[in-house]
C-alpha cells in the first residue's frame, strides 16, 4: 500500500506506517502544495494524509476516486467538500479531542499577551525604542473578575473557559447553536443570544468551525456591538473574521485589542497593520504545536489510515 503525505508529521507515526508495510511519499518543499500538484502526487497512491490547508475540493476528489482513505492532520475540516467525498464513498477522518488543551493554552496565551500589550513591548525593545520608564504609556488592562464570552463552547472552548475561571475568576458566558448543559453545570456557564454575548463579553474567544454560517461572522457590524474595551481572540479559523474590518475596528477603537493564531488570509503578509498595533498579538497558527499534541494527532491519523487501507470503518470520521 502507498500513502502520500503533504507535509511533515511525527516520526513515530511514519515508523508505524512503515512497520505496516506502507510505502510513504512526502512533500518536502518549503511551500504549500498546489491542488494540481496534489492531484498528480496522489495518482498512484492508496491513501492521503493531508497536512496544512489543502483544498480537498470536488476537483481533487473527482481526480482521486481511487483513494481508499484521506486522513486530516487537523480537527477542522472546512477544506473538505464533504458531499462529494460522501458521493464518491471516500472516507475522510480527522483528529478530534487530542488538541483541545494545547489550543486552549494558545488562546489563553494570546488573551494575556494582548491584555498587557506584550508583543508590542517586545517589538519596542528589539527596535531600540525602550528609552526610559513611562508610567502612563502603553497601559494594559486586568482580567481578574472580567467576563469571558465563548463563541463555540465545545471541547476547546470549555478548556479555555476552565483556565480563565481558575486563573482570573472570570464569569463565563457563551453562544452555541445548541446549549451545552454539561458545561453549564461544570463551570456555571451562562447561555446567551449572540447579540447578548457581544454586549457582555470583556474577552470574546472564538472556538467554532468555519462554515457558511460562520464565514466572516465577525465583521464591522459585529465588532460595533462589542464593548469598546473588549478583546477579540480567534484560534479557530481565520475565515471566521473579516480581517480588514478587524483592522478598522482596532484603528477606530471600536474594540480594544485582538489576539490571533489564525488569519484571513493565511499566511499573513509581513506588513499587515495588525502586526504593529499596541494591543494586538499574532501567532503563525501554532494552536496545537506541542510535541505531545502533535504526536497524539499523528497517532489518530495512523489509526484512520490503517483502518481505511484495510477496508474497515475509520475510527475518527468527519461524516
Secondary structure, DSSP 8 states (H G I E B T S, - for coil): -EEEESS---HHHHHHHHHTT-EEEE--SSS---HHHHHHHTTT-SEEEE-SS--B-HHHHHHTTT-SEEEESSS--TTB-HHHHHHTT-EEE---STTHHHHHHHHHHHHHHHHTTHHHHHHHHHTT---S--TTSS-----TT-EEEEES-SHHHHHHHHHHHHHH--EEEEE-SS--HHHHHHH--EE--HHHHHHH-SEEEE-----TTTTT-B-HHHHTTS-TT-EEEE-S-GGGB-HHHHHHHHHTTSSSEEEESS-SSSS--TT-GGGG-TTEEE-SS-TT-SHHHHHHHHHHHHHHHHHHHTT---TTB--
